[in-house]
Amino acid sequence: MTHDGTFTEIGILGADGRMGAAVIRAIAEHPTARLSAAVTAPKSSELGQDAGIVSGGSPLGVLLTDDLKSALNVCDVLIDFSAPKAAIDAALILSGTGHAGRCHAMVSGTTGFTTPEDVAFEAAANDLALLRSGNFSPGVTALSALVELATEKLSRGWDIEILEMHHRHKVDAPSGTALLLGEAAAKGRGLDLAESQVLSREGMTGARKDDDIGFATLRGGGVVGRHDVRLASNLEMITLSHDAFDRSVFAKGALSSALWLVGQPKGLYSMRDVLGF
């Protein structure tokens, strides 16, 4: 609860997805957070059902709805694990001049944006507190800081390759976490990731360029998330790795980020801000 004894009211966009359900379970276990709205797509078969039951827990008295605008009137912060279009629509409502609802903060873990979508989404941070991350794990946040440091110190003669593996149901590649780590590597080198990334290799690709940041993607089984950043020279190789054992680590990180974001000024934030990196 907040200092005045009230709960922080949380809205979920993408409430019937894997991550949405995990966040709902995390909220149900948290002493100062409360689920106030659960939003899903209009075509969802879960519409009208209790969000607690849909998430695999006990009833919470909050029914799944497709009415986003009404949801934003009853929550302090929106946690988004949906799809790029749904995330952008929510950000545009929250940042619009006509929005007079209660919610003025948004935490987003949605991935798979195109470059124009990415630009449009982040532009909304001019008018709301927007925190986005490809991964809400504290361990991955620490890993990204280590990657940035390592690539800054090990520059000449060290090649960067990023390998990621996720469960067979993941629909976007590379993962948002892999791209987050790629951004950290590019920042350490003073590079633009969009110009340096090599997302696939096949056939006669030619020799590797010095500034390439390579990505490799694996999909299979129920792997929650595995990421390796490899720095290789002619004489040695360093591998910086992270394994996620349970999806709850991301849900708890997203919830902690949401509780931190409420009351922050307008602007664009990341997990590094939450953890003080």
Rosetta blueprint (number, residue, H / E / L):
1 M L
2 T L
3 H L
4 D L
5 G L
6 T L
7 F L
8 T E
9 E E
10 I E
11 G E
12 I E
13 L E
14 G L
15 A L
16 D L
17 G L
18 R H
19 M H
20 G H
21 A H
22 A H
23 V H
24 I H
25 R H
26 A H
27 I H
28 A H
29 E H
30 H L
31 P L
32 T L
33 A E
34 R E
35 L E
36 S E
37 A E
38 A E
39 V E
40 T L
41 A L
42 P L
43 K L
44 S L
45 S L
46 E L
47 L L
48 G L
49 Q L
50 D E
51 A H
52 G H
53 I H
54 V H
55 S L
56 G L
57 G L
58 S L
59 P L
60 L L
61 G L
62 V L
63 L E
64 L E
65 T E
66 D L
67 D L
68 L H
69 K H
70 S H
71 A H
72 L L
73 N L
74 V L
75 C L
76 D L
77 V E
78 L E
79 I E
80 D E
81 F L
82 S L
83 A L
84 P H
85 K H
86 A H
87 A H
88 I H
89 D H
90 A H
91 A H
92 L H
93 I H
94 L H
95 S H
96 G L
97 T L
98 G L
99 H L
100 A L
101 G L
102 R L
103 C L
104 H L
105 A E
106 M E
107 V E
108 S E
109 G L
110 T L
111 T L
112 G L
113 F L
114 T L
115 T H
116 P H
117 E H
118 D H
119 V H
120 A H
121 F H
122 E H
123 A H
124 A H
125 A H
126 N H
127 D L
128 L L
129 A E
130 L E
131 L E
132 R E
133 S L
134 G L
135 N L
136 F L
137 S L
138 P H
139 G H
140 V H
141 T H
142 A H
143 L H
144 S H
145 A H
146 L H
147 V H
148 E H
149 L H
150 A H
151 T H
152 E H
153 K H
154 L L
155 S L
156 R L
157 G L
158 W L
159 D E
160 I E
161 E E
162 I E
163 L E
164 E E
165 M E
166 H E
167 H L
168 R L
169 H L
170 K L
171 V L
172 D L
173 A L
174 P L
175 S L
176 G H
177 T H
178 A H
179 L H
180 L H
181 L H
182 G H
183 E H
184 A H
185 A H
186 A H
187 K H
188 G H
189 R H
190 G L
191 L L
192 D L
193 L H
194 A H
195 E H
196 S H
197 Q E
198 V E
199 L L
200 S L
201 R L
202 E L
203 G L
204 M L
205 T L
206 G L
207 A L
208 R L
209 K L
210 D L
211 D L
212 D L
213 I E
214 G E
215 F E
216 A E
217 T E
218 L E
219 R E
220 G L
221 G L
222 G L
223 V L
224 V L
225 G E
226 R E
227 H E
228 D E
229 V E
230 R E
231 L E
232 A E
233 S L
234 N L
235 L L
236 E L
237 M E
238 I E
239 T E
240 L E
241 S E
242 H E
243 D E
244 A E
245 F L
246 D L
247 R L
248 S H
249 V H
250 F H
251 A H
252 K H
253 G H
254 A H
255 L H
256 S H
257 S H
258 A H
259 L H
260 W H
261 L H
262 V L
263 G L
264 Q L
265 P L
266 K L
267 G E
268 L E
269 Y E
270 S L
271 M H
272 R H
273 D H
274 V H
275 L H
276 G L
277 F L
